[in-house]
């Protein structure tokens, strides 16, 4: 079994709030995430999703 992070640990790693990580999990924007009881479990290798609230340089064209 690979290594996993809880939402609080992912939040610290990605420099965002725990609530934001939970929301991303709920929306299915993080690959490989699952819920274990009341905790979101995130693969340690998961990448931080792009913030859809902001446009990237590529999407401005």
N, C-alpha and C positions, 0 to 999 in steps of 0.2 A: 504494500500500500504506500502510495507516495505521500509527500508532505502536504499538509493543509494549514490554512490560516483561518482564524475567526474574523468576523467583520471588524472588530476593534484593531486587530493586528494588521489587516489589509489597509485600514484607514490610515494608520501610522505610516505604513510603507509607501502609500500613494499620496500622502499629505492632503487628505480630504477627511471629512467628518465620518464618523461611524454611521450616522443616519443616512448619509449619501451612499455609502457602500451598501447598506441594507436596501435602499431604493433601487440601486443598480441590480442587485440580486433579484429582487422582486420583479423587475422588468425583464429579466433574462438576458441582461447585457454582458454578463460575465460567464465565459464558457466553463463548464464543469462544476458549477456551483450546485450545492444541494442543502436542504435544511435537515438538521439533526436536532429533533425536539424543537426548542425555541431559538437555536443558534444557526446562523448561516455558515456553512463550511465552504471555503474557497481554496482551490488548488494553489499552492505556493508559486507555481509557474504561471498563473493567470496574469494577463496583462491588464493594466488599467484601461477601461474603455475611453474612447474620445468623448469629450464633453459636448453633447449635442446642442447645448445652449449657445455655443459659440461656433462660428464658421471658421474653417481652416483656409489657408491660402489657396489650396486646390479647389475648394468649393466656391470661392468668390469669382472664379473665372466664368 
